[in-house]
Every structure is written in structure tokens, then in C-alpha cells.
């Protein structure tokens, strides 16, 4: 009975056949998380096409919303703002180590990625979690806004085309799992469905690249 309570919410996103245990071990830890501080999460369920995670509330630093017809262009602007922040462009003039992933929340205006609004985030190192430096260009925020994330991983360099393809594949994998009910609940309550893209590599790394697309829900 206790185990059913523990995993009871999985009924919202998965079939009853997987309630009793997590299937699989989930995605492997990105190589860069061996030397970078990475945002922690709890694995709820995994299968080859996707996994379900729960992230603890944590402090991130965020850019202002960036309206752009292009993910690539928006992230280029946002990353420059955040890189300046961690290199000392903050009111404490402190430098901090890079963390992972760089998380980009995507707010489509019409249900498509074109002409979306993007917010780029940097995970705050544990040293600064409780007292993050302030900045005129980047503000500390608490994330996530939703309880759970359905995640699909892929390689290469992220751009507008493959993010759309991967999001479509993630949605397709979730059909029939009950996830549609959670999505409808968010939309009916006035909370728009939130997509995110997460990258674990610098633009200068060409091998072993790890990218993820996420669908957030409650």
C-alpha cells in the first residue's frame, strides 16, 4: 500500500502496469557532470523513448524574456548575458564556475516554436544557492514551476529544426500514457504547457554532446 502511495501519481502519466516499480535505470549521467555541478533530479520512471523526472526547487539565474523567431538566435543572446554574469558582471563582482545544463524555457505563441519567447537559465552553484548575486541583466528565480518533467535525450547540436522534431517525438511517446490528461489539466487551469531545452555542452565541444527536450506538468 505504501509503495502504491509513493508512485500513485504515476497513474497520471503512465499505465497501471508500471506503477509498482521504475523500469530501467534512466539515461546515463552526461560526461560533463563528472566535472561540472549539475542540477539534481529524482528519476521517477524510464523507458527507451523518454523518462519522467522530479526536480527539487532550486535557485537558477534567468535572462529577461527574449522574443525571437529563432531558438538559436535567442540562446546566443541569452548565453552571452549569463556568461557575463558568471564571469563577474554582478553586483558582488564574484566569478563562479560553469554548471549544467543551460536550460531554455520555450513559450510558443501559437503552439509552434516559431516566434516564441525564450528564457535562458544558469543553474546556481550550491555555494550561491541561498544568496545569489544580483544583476541588472539577469535575475535569480526558483525553478521548476511544475512538479514533473517528461524528458527525451538526443545528441548533436541543438537548433530550431531538431528541437521541433524531438518535441514531436516526445509527445508521440507520451500518447496513451495518461499524460494528455495532465496537459489538459494545466491548460484548463490557465497554466500554459511549458517546453524546455537543456544543453550540457559548450558550443566548442563537438563530441559526446547531450541535449534534452522537456515537457513540464503537475
Buried (B, 14 or more C-beta within 10 A) or exposed (E): EEEEEEBEBBBBBBEEEBBEEBBEEBBEEBBBBEEBBBBEBEBBBBBEEBBBBBBEEBBBBBBBBBEBEBBEEBBBBBBEBBBBBBEEBBEEEBEBEBBBBBBBBBBBEEEEBBEBBBBBBBBBBEEBEEEBBEBEBBBBBEBBEBBBBBBBBBEEEBEBEBBBEBBEBBBEBBEEBBBEEBBEEBEEEEBEBBBBBBBBBEEEBEEEBBBBBBBBBB
